[in-house]
């Protein structure tokens, strides 16, 4: 039941996202600002970042963007193949974005 609901939500999000590529679409500006909005939201929390990377503000924006881009792509794959395990997919991507041993103490 939950996966069926999630599938409908992801499907609607995907359709709206594609439709909003048109500058005349009523949600165009919202989808265009999505990554900035996500960054602003995530930046409200006191994240710990390995010191070698610098501060959250100075180093993590590209990582957050890549994580969201990856999950958007995984969601599309999941819509095509519902047997895809979203948690397992993220676990594999997480290891690429936040590699060991650098991130081990920050998971």
Order of alpha helices (4+ residues) and beta strands (2+ residues): alpha-alpha-alpha-alpha-alpha-alpha
